[in-house]
């Protein structure tokens, strides 16, 4: 099996033929990276969930079952909070496409249908 290199300039399996896209993603015009809601959800939940587990283990309980329950509680609680905040941050930073430019004389209003169904 052939090992694929990350920065190859040829199509896999065809060494003489260039790949269709040899430009770097950061060099492409109009390509903006933003934190999407899914990525924010996963990162926020994972990071704060881990912090919650560490916090739960550090609580002053002496019984092992109490420590396990505390770690689960704080991990789930802070994980849900982090997932919610991460998804919200992803939604806020997401870019929407620009609105369509109006042509001269266009008001931007949607035409209403005539009463009685006549065109």
N, C-alpha and C positions, 0 to 999 in steps of 0.2 A: 504494500500500500504506500502511495506517495504522500510524503509529508507536505502539507500546504504551508507556505510562508505567509506571514501577515502582510508584508509590504511588497508583494510580487507585482511586476508590471506586465505580466502576461496571463492569459486565461489558463486556468488549471487544465492539464491534459493536452494543451496546444501551445507548446513553448514559443513558437514563432509568431503567434497571433496576439496582438495587444488586447487587453481587457477593455470592455466598453467604458468603464469609469475608472480612470487612473488618477483622478484628482482627489486630494484630501478633502474630507468633509468640511473642515474649517475654512478651506479655500473656496468652496462653492458659494456663488453669489446668492444672497437671499436666504441662506440657511442660518437660522438663529436657534440656539439651544435654550430651552427653558425647562423648568422643573414641572413635569406633567403631574396631574392628580394621582395617577397610579404610582409613579415613582415616589412622590411625596408621601403617599399613604404607606408604602412599604418601608421607606427609610425612617419616617417618623415612628411608626409602630415598632420597628426593629430596634432602633436606638433607645427610645424611651422604655420599651419593654425590657431591654437588657438592664437599663438603669434601675427599673423597678424591682427586678429580681435581686440585684445587688443590694438595693435598699432594704428589701424584705429579709435578706439573709443577715444584714447588719442590725436588725432590731434585737432588743435585749430579751429574747425568749430562750429558755434553757432546754425545753423539750424538743427533740428533733421533729416531731410532727407539727408542733407550733411554728417552727422555723420554716418548714416546707409549705405550710398553709400561708404564712406571711409572705414568703417569696412568690408564691402563685398569685396571691391577691394583689400585691403591689406590681408585679409584672404585668398582669392583665389590665389593671387599672391604668397604669402609666402608659402601657402599650396602646390601649384604646385612645387615650388622650393624645398621644403622639401621632397616631394614625389620623385622627381627625384634624389636628393642626397641620400635619404634613399635606393632607389632601386639600385643605383650605389654602395653604400657601401655594400649592401647585395650581389651583384654580385661579388664584389672584394673579400669579405671574404668567399665566398662559396668554399667548398673543392671539388675537383674533384677526382675521383678514380685513384689509381695508374695505370700506364700503365702495360700491360701484359708483364711478363718477357720473354725474347727471349730464345729459346733453342740453344744449341751449334750448330754452323754452319748456323744459320738463319741470313740473312742479314737485314731483316726488309723491303725489297722492295716488292712491289706488282708485281706479275708476269703479264707480258703483253700478250695479246692474239696474236697468230700468224696471219700474214696477210693471207687473203683468207678464214678465218673462219675455218681452220683446227685445230683439237685439238692437 
